[in-house]
Amino acid sequence: MGRTAFTTDEMPLTTWQQSDVLDVLARRDIGQLFRITQRITGATQTQLGTISGLSQAQVSEIMSGSRKVTSIEVLARIVSGFEIPEPARSTLFLGVRQPEGSSAVRQSAAVASPDPTRQLSDVVAVYPSRSAFSSAHSAHDLFDGAVDIRAMGLSLNMLCHQYSDTGLHELATGGAQLRLLLLDPAGDAIRRREQEEGYQPQFLSGLNEINLGLLRRVRDRLPADRQGNMQLAVYDETVRFNIILIDERLCVVQPYLPQLRGLEAPTLLIERNPRLPGLYTTFDRIFTSAWEGARSL
């Protein structure tokens, strides 16, 4: 009887250092990655699907070129399932090869820390700003097909302005659960943030009124039995993080820094990893605590 699974130990670590493999990852050519894996390990399409969280049919479509992998969630499952180390992991997430000049640094780091996944815990990518993150991962990559979205921050512009009303409506109508928490436009915390960022009074509070109006409109258009799928709330506390949790697996986090707009803040992409202590649990707790103390709308 043939084996039912293969392990990542069958992929030599040197595989992820090869130039042709890094080129494949930079192109996000998952079909070619699967073919390379088959050549090295003899894995079947079913086995590739098992380790990637995909069906055999989906693997077949990806390998034939009829299906492209753009979803950040699928990329994260592949990174986790294949245990792709750095710098190959960042190459896949960023969609670009790392500068050749950094190879010596990477090699010395590898000697000092033979297991980079433990060094980075469950952080799979770091971007210098939200705009850099959005260039690598669109809102559709994040939210299309999601079944659970929890988000908190100042204005939630990624959901309100980078993802369409139709997309939100389709998610909630299809059964997705959305819990969205914005800073109270009538609260003290948003006035303090306006002063810190150097805005005129009512600038951010006006934006939040607009965003809440957009979200209410989407909710009001839902069928009566689906309106509970989209829960809205506001809070009046010093805003420290923008947190988006997707399907209890992925987390996108930005800190709010003094005198910088959220668009300019560093952005972390985190994938929950039950085998390692990490940041996902921390930000999950922060959201839960804020939600429990929020005012429902």
Backbone as CSV, one residue per row, in Angstrom:
resi,resn,N_x,N_y,N_z,CA_x,CA_y,CA_z,C_x,C_y,C_z
1,MET,0.853,-1.193,0.000,0.000,0.000,0.000,0.887,1.240,0.000
2,GLY,0.559,2.225,-0.849,1.345,3.447,-0.915,1.163,4.288,0.323
3,ARG,2.103,5.141,0.561,2.025,6.026,1.716,0.907,7.040,1.514
4,THR,0.386,7.566,2.592,-0.722,8.522,2.514,-0.263,9.949,2.714
5,ALA,0.979,10.159,3.138,1.457,11.517,3.370,2.961,11.549,3.219
6,PHE,3.492,12.720,3.004,4.931,12.877,3.045,5.231,13.971,4.056
7,THR,6.438,13.979,4.563,6.803,14.965,5.572,7.752,15.983,4.963
8,THR,7.794,17.144,5.586,8.666,18.193,5.078,10.138,17.827,5.235
9,ASP,10.434,16.832,6.065,11.820,16.385,6.202,12.360,15.845,4.883
10,GLU,11.454,15.428,3.990,11.883,14.897,2.697,12.347,15.995,1.751
11,MET,12.070,17.257,2.092,12.546,18.395,1.295,13.827,18.914,1.942
12,PRO,14.995,18.710,1.324,16.236,19.215,1.923,16.162,20.726,2.125
13,LEU,16.735,21.194,3.226,16.725,22.637,3.482,17.396,23.413,2.358
14,THR,18.361,22.790,1.696,19.057,23.479,0.606,18.128,23.769,-0.567
15,THR,17.012,23.031,-0.648,16.045,23.291,-1.722,15.599,24.744,-1.697
16,TRP,15.350,25.265,-0.481,14.791,26.614,-0.342,15.841,27.702,-0.555
17,GLN,17.108,27.298,-0.751,18.172,28.266,-1.013,18.526,28.335,-2.492
18,GLN,17.972,27.418,-3.296,18.317,27.356,-4.707,17.699,28.530,-5.460
19,SER,18.478,29.085,-6.380,18.035,30.276,-7.103,16.759,30.028,-7.899
20,ASP,16.665,28.843,-8.548,15.473,28.587,-9.356,14.231,28.453,-8.483
21,VAL,14.383,27.890,-7.290,13.244,27.764,-6.377,12.830,29.141,-5.864
22,LEU,13.801,29.979,-5.531,13.477,31.332,-5.076,12.783,32.128,-6.177
23,ASP,13.191,31.913,-7.427,12.504,32.573,-8.542,11.048,32.117,-8.633
24,VAL,10.816,30.826,-8.437,9.451,30.288,-8.455,8.613,30.927,-7.350
25,LEU,9.190,31.044,-6.170,8.467,31.644,-5.050,8.195,33.117,-5.302
26,ALA,9.159,33.823,-5.873,8.962,35.247,-6.155,7.832,35.458,-7.158
27,ARG,7.674,34.507,-8.086,6.567,34.589,-9.061,5.257,34.078,-8.481
28,ARG,5.330,33.495,-7.292,4.179,32.823,-6.677,3.595,31.777,-7.635
29,ASP,4.507,31.056,-8.273,4.126,29.991,-9.207,3.978,28.701,-8.402
30,ILE,2.835,28.540,-7.772,2.629,27.404,-6.877,2.573,26.093,-7.655
31,GLY,2.090,26.140,-8.883,2.084,24.932,-9.703,3.486,24.389,-9.896
32,GLN,4.436,25.271,-10.202,5.820,24.835,-10.372,6.412,24.380,-9.049
33,LEU,6.043,25.040,-7.940,6.509,24.593,-6.624,6.043,23.168,-6.355
34,PHE,4.798,22.876,-6.688,4.289,21.516,-6.503,5.055,20.521,-7.376
35,ARG,5.374,20.917,-8.615,6.109,20.009,-9.503,7.521,19.748,-8.969
36,ILE,8.165,20.781,-8.451,9.493,20.598,-7.856,9.411,19.645,-6.671
37,THR,8.375,19.821,-5.855,8.196,18.947,-4.693,7.978,17.506,-5.126
38,GLN,7.177,17.302,-6.158,6.960,15.946,-6.670,8.260,15.331,-7.166
39,ARG,9.058,16.130,-7.856,10.313,15.613,-8.401,11.259,15.175,-7.286
40,ILE,11.273,15.925,-6.188,12.194,15.621,-5.091,11.672,14.501,-4.204
41,THR,10.374,14.514,-3.915,9.819,13.603,-2.901,8.952,12.490,-3.464
42,GLY,8.492,12.647,-4.714,7.564,11.663,-5.258,6.155,11.794,-4.716
43,ALA,5.839,12.915,-4.090,4.514,13.108,-3.493,3.433,13.132,-4.564
44,THR,2.270,12.616,-4.224,1.124,12.650,-5.128,0.387,13.977,-4.971
45,GLN,-0.541,14.230,-5.892,-1.351,15.441,-5.782,-2.187,15.431,-4.506
46,THR,-2.675,14.279,-4.126,-3.452,14.174,-2.887,-2.595,14.536,-1.685
47,GLN,-1.352,14.053,-1.672,-0.450,14.359,-0.561,-0.087,15.841,-0.528
48,LEU,0.110,16.430,-1.701,0.372,17.866,-1.757,-0.824,18.651,-1.234
49,GLY,-2.022,18.186,-1.568,-3.225,18.849,-1.082,-3.366,18.748,0.421
50,THR,-3.036,17.590,0.957,-3.146,17.391,2.403,-2.259,18.359,3.166
51,ILE,-1.039,18.535,2.708,-0.102,19.399,3.428,-0.392,20.878,3.196
52,SER,-1.152,21.188,2.116,-1.447,22.584,1.781,-2.866,22.998,2.129
53,GLY,-3.674,22.061,2.620,-5.064,22.388,2.910,-5.901,22.558,1.663
54,LEU,-5.561,21.837,0.597,-6.279,21.918,-0.675,-6.790,20.538,-1.056
55,SER,-7.784,20.518,-1.910,-8.258,19.240,-2.431,-7.344,18.784,-3.562
56,GLN,-7.426,17.491,-3.899,-6.631,16.978,-5.019,-7.013,17.684,-6.308
57,ALA,-8.308,17.974,-6.474,-8.768,18.655,-7.687,-8.173,20.061,-7.782
58,GLN,-8.102,20.758,-6.659,-7.513,22.100,-6.663,-6.029,22.046,-6.994
59,VAL,-5.327,21.056,-6.432,-3.903,20.898,-6.742,-3.721,20.642,-8.232
60,SER,-4.571,19.792,-8.792,-4.494,19.485,-10.220,-4.692,20.743,-11.062
61,GLU,-5.676,21.563,-10.686,-5.934,22.801,-11.430,-4.766,23.775,-11.309
62,ILE,-4.178,23.853,-10.127,-3.029,24.739,-9.927,-1.852,24.277,-10.776
63,MET,-1.614,22.976,-10.810,-0.478,22.453,-11.564,-0.688,22.569,-13.066
64,SER,-1.942,22.540,-13.502,-2.227,22.673,-14.933,-2.228,24.127,-15.387
65,GLY,-2.266,25.043,-14.430,-2.286,26.462,-14.767,-3.667,27.058,-14.884
66,SER,-4.707,26.245,-14.704,-6.073,26.768,-14.822,-6.534,27.474,-13.554
67,ARG,-5.812,27.316,-12.467,-6.126,28.011,-11.210,-4.857,28.699,-10.708
68,LYS,-4.990,29.976,-10.363,-3.879,30.738,-9.800,-4.090,30.913,-8.300
69,VAL,-3.022,30.870,-7.557,-3.098,31.087,-6.114,-2.776,32.548,-5.832
70,THR,-3.775,33.295,-5.386,-3.582,34.695,-5.006,-3.977,34.952,-3.560
71,SER,-4.761,34.055,-2.984,-5.252,34.255,-1.624,-4.111,34.181,-0.624
72,ILE,-4.041,35.180,0.232,-3.004,35.183,1.253,-3.186,34.018,2.220
73,GLU,-4.433,33.603,2.426,-4.686,32.479,3.330,-4.094,31.193,2.767
74,VAL,-4.260,30.965,1.450,-3.699,29.760,0.840,-2.172,29.818,0.875
75,LEU,-1.606,30.984,0.574,-0.149,31.119,0.656,0.348,30.814,2.066
76,ALA,-0.393,31.289,3.066,0.010,31.033,4.453,-0.068,29.550,4.780
77,ARG,-1.097,28.862,4.253,-1.201,27.415,4.501,-0.032,26.673,3.857
78,ILE,0.371,27.119,2.677,1.497,26.478,1.993,2.786,26.703,2.779
79,VAL,3.005,27.931,3.229,4.190,28.239,4.031,4.223,27.381,5.285
80,SER,3.070,27.272,5.950,3.002,26.490,7.184,3.163,25.001,6.907
81,GLY,2.440,24.496,5.910,2.476,23.068,5.622,3.837,22.589,5.159
82,PHE,4.485,23.387,4.308,5.801,23.021,3.797,6.923,23.421,4.756
83,GLU,6.572,24.165,5.815,7.571,24.684,6.762,8.680,25.419,6.012
84,ILE,8.272,26.333,5.144,9.232,27.076,4.327,10.010,28.042,5.224
85,PRO,11.338,27.957,5.224,12.145,28.824,6.096,12.423,30.175,5.432
86,GLU,12.979,31.077,6.210,13.482,32.329,5.645,14.794,32.060,4.906
87,PRO,15.126,32.828,3.852,14.374,33.940,3.295,13.322,33.531,2.272
88,ALA,13.206,32.205,2.025,12.253,31.750,1.014,10.828,32.155,1.380
89,ARG,10.520,32.098,2.670,9.169,32.449,3.110,8.827,33.897,2.755
90,SER,9.719,34.822,3.059,9.475,36.228,2.733,9.422,36.446,1.229
91,THR,10.213,35.688,0.489,10.183,35.804,-0.965,8.796,35.479,-1.501
92,LEU,8.167,34.425,-0.964,6.820,34.057,-1.406,5.802,35.119,-1.007
93,PHE,5.845,35.575,0.236,4.858,36.550,0.697,5.032,37.906,0.020
94,LEU,6.278,38.336,-0.165,6.529,39.643,-0.762,6.437,39.614,-2.277
95,GLY,6.604,38.423,-2.867,6.562,38.320,-4.318,7.776,38.938,-4.988
96,VAL,8.918,38.925,-4.301,10.127,39.525,-4.861,11.339,38.837,-4.251
97,ARG,12.408,38.689,-5.047,13.647,38.106,-4.549,14.325,39.069,-3.594
98,GLN,14.957,38.523,-2.559,15.724,39.348,-1.643,17.012,39.795,-2.331
99,PRO,17.516,40.983,-1.997,18.755,41.466,-2.615,19.894,40.485,-2.402
100,GLU,20.672,40.285,-3.475,21.777,39.334,-3.381,22.790,39.770,-2.334
101,GLY,22.935,41.066,-2.138,23.913,41.562,-1.180,23.633,41.156,0.242
102,SER,22.410,40.700,0.498,22.068,40.330,1.872,22.359,38.869,2.161
103,SER,22.948,38.143,1.186,23.134,36.707,1.376,24.087,36.407,2.522
104,ALA,25.144,37.201,2.677,26.087,36.934,3.761,25.420,37.093,5.115
105,VAL,24.578,38.108,5.240,23.862,38.302,6.495,22.948,37.121,6.761
106,ARG,22.255,36.659,5.719,21.339,35.537,5.895,22.103,34.289,6.308
107,GLN,23.279,34.073,5.683,24.035,32.877,6.005,24.531,32.917,7.443
108,SER,25.006,34.079,7.899,25.488,34.159,9.275,24.340,34.001,10.247
109,ALA,23.163,34.529,9.902,22.001,34.372,10.772,21.587,32.918,10.847
110,ALA,21.707,32.210,9.725,21.316,30.802,9.719,22.219,29.981,10.627
111,VAL,23.508,30.340,10.676,24.413,29.623,11.563,24.052,29.886,13.014
112,ALA,23.736,31.149,13.322,23.417,31.502,14.704,22.071,30.957,15.132
113,SER,21.137,30.844,14.188,19.785,30.398,14.521,19.330,29.387,13.484
114,PRO,19.631,28.091,13.673,19.314,27.087,12.671,17.824,26.911,12.451
115,ASP,16.981,27.402,13.353,15.536,27.269,13.186,14.904,28.655,13.158
116,PRO,14.876,29.323,11.970,14.368,30.687,11.910,12.897,30.783,12.239
117,THR,12.130,29.695,12.103,10.710,29.775,12.431,10.522,30.061,13.910
118,ARG,11.419,29.562,14.741,11.303,29.840,16.174,11.731,31.278,16.474
119,GLN,12.693,31.770,15.722,13.132,33.138,15.932,12.008,34.116,15.610
120,LEU,11.239,33.840,14.564,10.175,34.729,14.132,8.835,34.361,14.732
121,SER,8.771,33.244,15.433,7.517,32.760,16.004,6.482,32.643,14.893
122,ASP,5.282,33.228,15.071,4.238,33.082,14.060,4.135,34.291,13.144
123,VAL,5.125,35.180,13.173,5.160,36.309,12.242,5.733,35.814,10.917
124,VAL,4.946,35.927,9.853,5.399,35.395,8.568,5.913,36.478,7.630
125,ALA,5.581,37.740,7.893,6.094,38.826,7.057,5.936,40.148,7.797
126,VAL,6.858,41.070,7.512,6.813,42.415,8.079,6.970,43.411,6.937
127,TYR,6.115,44.426,6.926,6.140,45.443,5.877,6.373,46.810,6.518
128,PRO,7.092,47.699,5.838,7.407,48.995,6.448,6.213,49.922,6.598
129,SER,5.132,49.651,5.859,3.951,50.511,5.926,2.736,49.726,5.462
130,ARG,1.553,50.283,5.729,0.336,49.636,5.244,0.277,49.673,3.719
131,SER,0.771,50.749,3.124,0.745,50.825,1.666,1.620,49.738,1.051
132,ALA,2.768,49.439,1.675,3.615,48.352,1.175,2.911,47.015,1.331
133,PHE,2.227,46.829,2.457,1.459,45.597,2.649,0.365,45.470,1.596
134,SER,-0.362,46.565,1.344,-1.468,46.517,0.387,-0.977,46.260,-1.030
135,SER,0.248,46.703,-1.342,0.809,46.423,-2.665,1.066,44.935,-2.849
136,ALA,1.409,44.258,-1.752,1.690,42.818,-1.821,0.435,41.979,-1.681
137,HIS,-0.551,42.465,-0.923,-1.751,41.673,-0.625,-2.977,42.577,-0.692
138,SER,-3.801,42.360,-1.686,-4.994,43.192,-1.819,-6.042,42.795,-0.787
139,ALA,-7.019,43.677,-0.604,-8.125,43.362,0.305,-8.864,42.115,-0.160
140,HIS,-8.953,41.918,-1.468,-9.631,40.712,-1.973,-8.851,39.456,-1.606
141,ASP,-7.508,39.537,-1.641,-6.704,38.390,-1.214,-7.020,38.021,0.231
142,LEU,-7.233,39.038,1.051,-7.476,38.802,2.471,-8.875,38.282,2.750
143,PHE,-9.878,38.922,2.145,-11.249,38.725,2.616,-12.110,37.813,1.747
144,ASP,-11.791,37.666,0.474,-12.639,36.821,-0.378,-12.725,35.409,0.191
145,GLY,-13.938,34.924,0.380,-14.146,33.568,0.870,-13.992,33.397,2.363
146,ALA,-13.717,34.464,3.097,-13.559,34.348,4.554,-14.889,33.997,5.205
147,VAL,-14.824,33.296,6.325,-16.041,32.934,7.063,-16.098,33.617,8.428
148,ASP,-14.995,34.228,8.853,-14.992,34.932,10.139,-13.985,36.073,10.060
149,ILE,-14.462,37.294,10.239,-13.598,38.473,10.215,-13.860,39.289,11.471
150,ARG,-12.809,39.532,12.228,-12.891,40.416,13.391,-11.867,41.523,13.185
151,ALA,-12.318,42.750,13.303,-11.422,43.867,13.023,-11.662,44.993,14.010
152,MET,-10.570,45.605,14.456,-10.665,46.780,15.317,-9.549,47.738,14.946
153,GLY,-9.813,49.016,15.151,-8.810,50.017,14.866,-9.411,51.393,14.995
154,LEU,-8.911,52.311,14.176,-9.442,53.661,14.204,-10.653,53.754,13.278
155,SER,-10.422,53.591,11.980,-11.497,53.775,10.998,-11.778,52.555,10.138
156,LEU,-10.911,51.523,10.195,-11.061,50.305,9.380,-11.183,50.638,7.893
157,ASN,-10.267,51.483,7.412,-10.336,51.898,6.012,-10.096,50.750,5.039
158,MET,-9.310,49.743,5.455,-9.072,48.628,4.547,-10.371,47.926,4.187
159,LEU,-11.246,47.768,5.157,-12.542,47.144,4.902,-13.524,48.110,4.267
160,CYS,-13.486,49.360,4.693,-14.507,50.318,4.256,-14.214,50.924,2.886
161,HIS,-12.930,51.021,2.502,-12.599,51.723,1.266,-11.791,50.898,0.273
162,GLN,-11.185,49.797,0.731,-10.444,48.945,-0.199,-11.216,47.680,-0.559
163,TYR,-12.325,47.450,0.118,-13.170,46.288,-0.169,-14.576,46.811,-0.414
164,SER,-15.217,46.310,-1.435,-16.481,46.901,-1.873,-17.638,46.572,-0.939
165,ASP,-18.661,47.430,-0.979,-19.898,47.142,-0.254,-20.485,45.814,-0.711
166,THR,-20.404,45.569,-2.012,-20.935,44.314,-2.553,-20.199,43.119,-1.968
167,GLY,-18.869,43.239,-1.841,-18.097,42.144,-1.262,-18.485,41.868,0.173
168,LEU,-18.653,42.924,0.974,-19.082,42.742,2.363,-20.469,42.124,2.424
169,HIS,-21.350,42.598,1.561,-22.723,42.071,1.529,-22.716,40.587,1.182
170,GLU,-21.903,40.209,0.197,-21.851,38.801,-0.212,-21.278,37.926,0.895
171,LEU,-20.276,38.428,1.600,-19.716,37.649,2.708,-20.775,37.378,3.768
172,ALA,-21.453,38.440,4.216,-22.444,38.287,5.282,-23.637,37.466,4.817
173,THR,-24.067,37.676,3.587,-25.187,36.897,3.054,-24.825,35.423,2.975
174,GLY,-23.564,35.149,2.652,-23.110,33.767,2.536,-22.859,33.082,3.863
175,GLY,-23.036,33.799,4.962,-22.888,33.179,6.274,-21.666,33.593,7.055
176,ALA,-20.805,34.426,6.466,-19.620,34.881,7.196,-20.028,35.734,8.394
177,GLN,-19.261,35.616,9.468,-19.490,36.410,10.673,-18.486,37.564,10.700
178,LEU,-18.999,38.795,10.800,-18.148,39.974,10.839,-18.398,40.741,12.132
179,ARG,-17.338,40.999,12.878,-17.410,41.844,14.070,-16.432,42.988,13.862
180,LEU,-16.970,44.198,13.718,-16.180,45.349,13.312,-16.260,46.428,14.381
181,LEU,-15.093,46.848,14.859,-15.001,47.747,16.007,-14.201,48.991,15.623
182,LEU,-14.856,50.142,15.633,-14.240,51.407,15.261,-14.159,52.329,16.470
183,LEU,-13.239,53.290,16.394,-13.138,54.291,17.448,-14.389,55.170,17.422
184,ASP,-14.937,55.437,18.588,-16.182,56.199,18.705,-15.975,57.618,18.167
185,PRO,-16.722,58.016,17.116,-16.530,59.361,16.559,-16.918,60.475,17.523
186,ALA,-17.681,60.142,18.563,-18.090,61.150,19.546,-17.271,61.064,20.830
187,GLY,-16.230,60.243,20.845,-15.478,60.003,22.068,-14.283,60.922,22.249
188,ASP,-13.654,60.800,23.398,-12.460,61.593,23.708,-11.218,61.047,23.011
189,ALA,-11.155,59.723,22.839,-9.944,59.111,22.275,-9.693,59.580,20.849
190,ILE,-10.744,59.732,20.063,-10.545,60.141,18.669,-10.117,61.607,18.597
191,ARG,-10.563,62.429,19.534,-10.112,63.825,19.566,-8.623,63.895,19.917
192,ARG,-8.207,63.041,20.841,-6.780,63.013,21.176,-5.950,62.571,19.976
193,ARG,-6.459,61.598,19.231,-5.723,61.123,18.055,-5.665,62.201,16.979
194,GLU,-6.724,62.961,16.811,-6.703,64.075,15.851,-5.607,65.069,16.211
195,GLN,-5.490,65.384,17.477,-4.450,66.316,17.922,-3.062,65.727,17.689
196,GLU,-2.905,64.443,17.976,-1.597,63.799,17.841,-1.144,63.760,16.388
197,GLU,-2.085,63.517,15.466,-1.729,63.446,14.050,-1.730,64.819,13.383
198,GLY,-2.129,65.872,14.122,-2.098,67.218,13.569,-3.276,67.563,12.685
199,TYR,-4.392,66.866,12.840,-5.581,67.150,12.042,-6.437,68.226,12.706
200,GLN,-7.263,68.868,11.879,-8.258,69.788,12.401,-9.310,69.005,13.185
201,PRO,-9.929,69.637,14.191,-11.000,68.958,14.928,-12.085,68.445,13.980
202,GLN,-12.601,67.284,14.288,-13.685,66.628,13.547,-13.213,65.913,12.271
203,PHE,-11.902,65.991,11.957,-11.456,65.343,10.719,-11.614,63.827,10.810
204,LEU,-11.007,63.219,11.830,-11.101,61.764,11.972,-12.495,61.333,12.406
205,SER,-13.120,62.116,13.265,-14.470,61.740,13.690,-15.431,61.785,12.509
206,GLY,-15.238,62.751,11.603,-16.072,62.793,10.402,-15.851,61.580,9.518
207,LEU,-14.579,61.160,9.388,-14.280,59.962,8.605,-14.948,58.738,9.215
208,ASN,-14.920,58.648,10.539,-15.542,57.494,11.181,-17.054,57.501,11.030
209,GLU,-17.653,58.676,11.053,-19.095,58.757,10.806,-19.419,58.234,9.409
210,ILE,-18.588,58.601,8.441,-18.798,58.119,7.068,-18.654,56.604,7.007
211,ASN,-17.582,56.072,7.606,-17.348,54.630,7.546,-18.442,53.849,8.263
212,LEU,-18.878,54.354,9.405,-19.979,53.685,10.111,-21.254,53.736,9.284
213,GLY,-21.465,54.845,8.590,-22.635,54.930,7.720,-22.574,53.915,6.588
214,LEU,-21.379,53.733,6.008,-21.215,52.733,4.950,-21.522,51.333,5.474
215,LEU,-20.989,51.019,6.642,-21.185,49.682,7.203,-22.640,49.453,7.604
216,ARG,-23.270,50.475,8.157,-24.693,50.340,8.508,-25.532,50.103,7.258
217,ARG,-25.187,50.801,6.188,-25.950,50.635,4.949,-25.841,49.205,4.433
218,VAL,-24.630,48.647,4.488,-24.472,47.251,4.067,-25.305,46.339,4.956
219,ARG,-25.231,46.548,6.260,-25.991,45.699,7.185,-27.494,45.827,6.957
220,ASP,-27.968,47.046,6.731,-29.408,47.252,6.552,-29.930,46.595,5.279
221,ARG,-29.049,46.387,4.306,-29.465,45.757,3.047,-29.454,44.237,3.127
222,LEU,-28.933,43.696,4.205,-28.897,42.239,4.355,-30.294,41.698,4.622
223,PRO,-30.560,40.450,4.220,-31.822,39.819,4.622,-31.947,39.833,6.140
224,ALA,-33.168,39.883,6.624,-33.399,40.008,8.067,-32.688,38.924,8.860
225,ASP,-32.664,37.705,8.317,-32.050,36.606,9.066,-30.526,36.596,8.953
226,ARG,-29.945,37.556,8.204,-28.487,37.627,8.060,-27.901,38.889,8.683
227,GLN,-28.734,39.794,9.141,-28.201,41.048,9.668,-27.346,40.830,10.915
228,GLY,-27.653,39.790,11.672,-26.837,39.474,12.842,-25.439,39.008,12.495
229,ASN,-25.205,38.672,11.219,-23.870,38.251,10.797,-22.886,39.416,10.761
230,MET,-23.418,40.643,10.750,-22.558,41.822,10.670,-22.784,42.678,11.910
231,GLN,-21.908,42.539,12.879,-22.035,43.257,14.142,-21.081,44.449,14.149
232,LEU,-21.608,45.608,14.532,-20.833,46.840,14.576,-20.786,47.362,16.003
233,ALA,-19.658,47.944,16.374,-19.524,48.512,17.718,-18.470,49.610,17.686
234,VAL,-18.505,50.464,18.716,-17.508,51.523,18.854,-16.904,51.462,20.253
235,TYR,-15.682,51.972,20.376,-15.010,52.011,21.676,-14.327,53.362,21.835
236,ASP,-14.085,53.747,23.060,-13.489,55.048,23.360,-12.281,54.846,24.264
237,GLU,-11.242,54.271,23.690,-9.986,54.041,24.396,-8.840,54.488,23.500
238,THR,-7.702,54.774,24.098,-6.529,55.138,23.304,-6.268,54.055,22.268
239,VAL,-6.219,54.447,21.001,-6.057,53.464,19.934,-4.579,53.076,19.841
240,ARG,-4.317,51.803,19.993,-2.931,51.310,19.991,-2.621,50.433,18.782
241,PHE,-3.605,49.660,18.327,-3.368,48.739,17.219,-4.562,48.729,16.273
242,ASN,-4.264,48.523,15.019,-5.272,48.096,14.052,-5.093,46.586,13.911
243,ILE,-6.128,45.830,14.211,-6.040,44.369,14.233,-7.127,43.791,13.341
244,ILE,-6.745,42.922,12.422,-7.705,42.187,11.603,-7.412,40.701,11.767
245,LEU,-8.386,39.950,12.247,-8.268,38.505,12.453,-9.196,37.809,11.467
246,ILE,-8.656,36.881,10.705,-9.408,36.241,9.625,-9.423,34.734,9.829
247,ASP,-10.628,34.199,9.949,-10.841,32.749,10.032,-10.033,32.092,11.148
248,GLU,-9.789,32.832,12.221,-9.043,32.316,13.369,-7.707,31.712,12.953
249,ARG,-7.133,32.284,11.904,-5.878,31.746,11.368,-4.871,32.854,11.049
250,LEU,-5.340,33.892,10.354,-4.460,34.977,9.951,-4.738,36.228,10.766
251,CYS,-3.699,37.031,10.932,-3.831,38.287,11.672,-2.952,39.335,10.990
252,VAL,-3.549,40.482,10.703,-2.811,41.630,10.176,-2.834,42.707,11.256
253,VAL,-1.658,43.190,11.648,-1.563,44.121,12.779,-0.711,45.327,12.408
254,GLN,-1.190,46.500,12.810,-0.398,47.725,12.735,-0.418,48.419,14.084
255,PRO,0.715,48.888,14.559,0.694,49.760,15.737,0.340,51.180,15.307
256,TYR,-0.280,51.928,16.186,-0.484,53.359,15.951,0.661,54.102,16.620
257,LEU,1.449,54.802,15.812,2.659,55.455,16.284,2.443,56.961,16.419
258,PRO,3.192,57.614,17.300,3.027,59.056,17.479,3.258,59.821,16.181
259,GLN,2.333,60.711,15.857,2.465,61.669,14.754,2.510,61.029,13.374
260,LEU,2.252,59.737,13.276,2.223,59.069,11.975,0.816,58.590,11.672
261,ARG,0.408,58.765,10.420,-0.869,58.203,10.003,-0.776,56.681,9.973
262,GLY,-1.937,56.030,10.092,-1.948,54.574,10.047,-1.357,54.028,8.766
263,LEU,-1.530,54.765,7.656,-1.012,54.330,6.362,0.503,54.192,6.372
264,GLU,1.153,54.910,7.279,2.618,54.926,7.315,3.201,53.978,8.350
265,ALA,2.350,53.288,9.095,2.827,52.447,10.194,3.278,51.077,9.690
266,PRO,4.292,50.476,10.320,4.697,49.111,9.967,3.532,48.138,10.117
267,THR,3.556,47.090,9.313,2.456,46.122,9.298,3.015,44.714,9.426
268,LEU,2.426,43.939,10.328,2.827,42.548,10.543,1.770,41.615,9.983
269,LEU,2.224,40.561,9.338,1.345,39.474,8.920,1.668,38.269,9.789
270,ILE,0.667,37.778,10.495,0.847,36.709,11.474,-0.033,35.536,11.090
271,GLU,0.513,34.340,11.182,-0.277,33.132,10.949,-0.264,32.286,12.219
272,ARG,-1.425,31.966,12.698,-1.534,31.177,13.925,-0.818,29.842,13.749
273,ASN,0.019,29.499,14.710,0.772,28.250,14.665,0.640,27.566,16.020
274,PRO,-0.182,26.523,16.102,-0.403,25.876,17.401,0.843,25.222,17.973
275,ARG,1.874,25.044,17.141,3.092,24.387,17.626,4.064,25.366,18.281
276,LEU,3.814,26.662,18.118,4.736,27.656,18.647,3.978,28.715,19.436
277,PRO,4.545,29.191,20.546,3.955,30.363,21.201,4.160,31.567,20.296
278,GLY,3.145,32.390,20.166,3.278,33.485,19.218,2.390,34.668,19.521
279,LEU,2.332,35.585,18.549,1.620,36.841,18.724,0.140,36.744,18.394
280,TYR,-0.256,35.722,17.633,-1.676,35.634,17.275,-2.543,35.640,18.527
281,THR,-2.187,34.827,19.497,-2.983,34.733,20.725,-3.037,36.072,21.449
282,THR,-1.937,36.809,21.440,-1.904,38.116,22.099,-2.919,39.068,21.483
283,PHE,-2.920,39.163,20.157,-3.822,40.112,19.502,-5.264,39.611,19.500
284,ASP,-5.441,38.306,19.531,-6.782,37.746,19.699,-7.368,38.209,21.034
285,ARG,-6.556,38.145,22.081,-7.014,38.578,23.410,-7.308,40.077,23.443
286,ILE,-6.472,40.863,22.789,-6.693,42.314,22.763,-8.031,42.626,22.101
287,PHE,-8.303,41.969,20.972,-9.588,42.213,20.307,-10.746,41.795,21.201
288,THR,-10.659,40.608,21.776,-11.761,40.093,22.600,-12.054,41.024,23.765
289,SER,-11.016,41.520,24.419,-11.204,42.422,25.547,-11.862,43.726,25.106
290,ALA,-11.400,44.280,23.986,-11.980,45.532,23.496,-13.430,45.337,23.070
291,TRP,-13.719,44.204,22.435,-15.084,43.942,21.976,-16.039,43.818,23.159
292,GLU,-15.597,43.158,24.191,-16.461,42.967,25.358,-16.784,44.292,26.049
293,GLY,-15.897,45.273,25.939,-16.143,46.564,26.569,-16.716,47.616,25.641
294,ALA,-17.024,47.231,24.402,-17.472,48.196,23.398,-18.979,48.439,23.480
295,ARG,-19.419,49.482,22.783,-20.846,49.802,22.702,-21.379,49.340,21.350
296,SER,-22.339,48.441,21.373,-22.901,47.899,20.138,-23.773,48.940,19.438
297,LEU,-23.797,48.862,18.114,-24.614,49.770,17.309,-25.715,48.997,16.584
